[in-house]
Amino acid sequence: MVGFFRRKTWRWGVLWAAIALCLAVQLSACNPTHFKSQAARVPELIISQTGNPKTFNYALSNENPNVFGYLYEGLINENTLTGELEPIQAESWEVSPDKKRVIVTLRPGLQWSDGQPLTADDVVFSFQDVYFNPDIPTDIQDVLKIGKDRKLPTIRKIDDRRVEFTTPEPFAPFLRQLGLAILPKHALESTVREKVDGKPKFMSTWTTETDPRQIVCNGMYVLDSYTPNQRVIFKRNPYYWRKDSQNQQQPYIERIVWKSVENQNTELQQFRSGGPDLVEPIRPEDFALLKQEEKRGKFTLYVGGPRPIFTFVAFNLNQGKRNGKPLVDPVKSKWFNNVKFRQAVAYALDLDRMNTNLFRGLGTRVHSSIVQQSPFYLPPEKGLKTYSYNPERARQILQSAGFKYTSDNKLVDADGNPVKFTITTNASNVLRVQMISQIKQDLAQIGMEVALSAIDFNVLSDKVDNSMDWDAVLMAYGGGGLDPHGGSNMWLTDGRSHLFNQKPGPSAPPVEGRVVSDWEKEIEQLYIKGAQELDETKRKQIYNQFQQIAQEQVPFIYLVNARIMAAVRDRVKGIRYPEGGEALWNLHELKVED
């Protein structure tokens, strides 16, 4: 206790007051509202996330949560509210008459977070040296490869503020790909050139072990500190370009504190106790409770449309081997690769019950990987195949495929093997665990025995991306935006998110004997054709065909999506909640007032 022995003539009352004050200070360090006391000094926003960031290297990230929406910007952005393209780090762009060249002009005076100038050299470096680099395995390459030959665009510097992109053929989604982050050449160029164990040093650069203050970025915020399993602290980037109409620096909020929480139950408990300023998404089962507390808790509930993602069950269709051992038990692999087996599972799931019981009626059925907000979405009423709950039909389909039922209603294959498999999901997402519990019940009605495995998200990612040691998973993917090409990495046969029949990454052990089916190849060709076609009507026809094949083959068995909902403290001013969610999409305009 500071000063306790300074003056022995203090009265006991003063001493006890000092003791009480010191104890209060110590206890406040453990209190969820501790950071709010700091907000009196600087405008501060507190958010929560389940889990930790996996990397601080933008190019190597393929998961949520991540820090990059705060740290980086690209040339062009798709406005979350309107869907229109707008310049960000770019001042303007111009497309050539033949639709093969785009000249982008940068805003004048752009700077990196360390004060260095941001120029056309950084743009060329980001694309040519990182995103186009065959030695850097990034999912980003999947959405940049063009045409049947899967060629990448080229880029050249015109002057310090202008670059020219050239595509080998007209490429409809290209402008939307210019939202990719610009990376700092002066900070990263040497890591691309230098090799460690035959790989670019870039691959081990800017991990979560790196001092956060070394990360150079161009977005609204910079990393200030990171404490695993506790918090990430961002502070405002003093060199960020945005200013308001009164020439005042944006964003207005100086600090953001991302608090890591164990799961969604903890997140809800902390929010109700006055903790974070924002919870998004809200689980349907929490909506009614929060609605009752909205006024007393001084927060507002926002409700948008269906979440712009798709939630699914997928079976491991990879028939390859690693070191002579099959990735998937051959008995199970035979089931999983039978389209009738997958269709039967789709018919056996009571998704209306799932919506009522787990989503409290606030969910919507998902039928496609193209989000419902997209003009390319094919709705069921216009011909998209769907799977309504029909366990009897599921049983008939299985029997037509050679499966049989025992006297005690257990399903066995033609060789008498009982149908048993495991569905894995991330343990921190309580709702997904509950979804598998219901799926287990539904599939038991058609004689299948399902085990549930709930594990850490990073372990799950490693299983899917590297070890490939899994039967089935329940996960969710982002739809890739309004343009279907944003999801091409899920459907191209060599795509890094082609989850159900994954090709091993460059750093993973090779797989022998991987089989790519004819329907996978057909979907890939449709995606290539859809990106080449500039006529919107013809593009819709192409993606309609893709959606029909995907629903016939059901590599993804689509489930239920919640409506996107958020709870935001009333102290946060300027929220304009979009149909597709993302309460902080206009973060630069938001203010906090106590």
Buried (B, 14 or more C-beta within 10 A) or exposed (E): EEEEEEEEEBEEEEEEEBEEEBEEEEEEEEBBEEBBEEBEEEBBBBBBBBBBBBBBBBBBBBBBBBBBBBBBBBBBBBEBEEBEBEBBBBBEBEBEEEBBBBBBBBBEEBBBBBEBEBBBBBBBBBBBBBBBBEEBBBBBBBBBBBBEEBBBBBBEBEEEBBBBBEBBBBBBBBBBBBBBBBBBBBBBBEBBEEEEEEBBBBBBBBEBEBEBBEBBBBBBBBBBBBEEEEBBBBBBBEBBBBEEEEEEBBBBBBBBBBBBBEBBBBBBEBBBEBBBBBBBBBBBBBBEEBEEBEEEBEBBBBBBBBBBBBBBBBBBBBBBBBEEEBBBBEBBBBBBBBBBBBBBBBBBBBBBBBBBBBBBEBBBBBBBBBBBBBEBBBEEEEEBBEBEBBBEBBBBBBBEBEBEBEEEEBBBBEEEBEBBBBBBBBBBBBBBBBBBEBBBEBBBBBBBBBEBBBBEBEEBBBBBBBBBEBBBBBBBBBBBBBBBBBBBBBBBBBBBBBBBBBBBEEEBEEBEEBEBBEBBEBBBEBBBBBBBBEEEEEBBBBBBBBBBBBBEBBBBBBBBBBBBBBBBBBBBEEBEBBBBBBBBBBBBBBEBEE
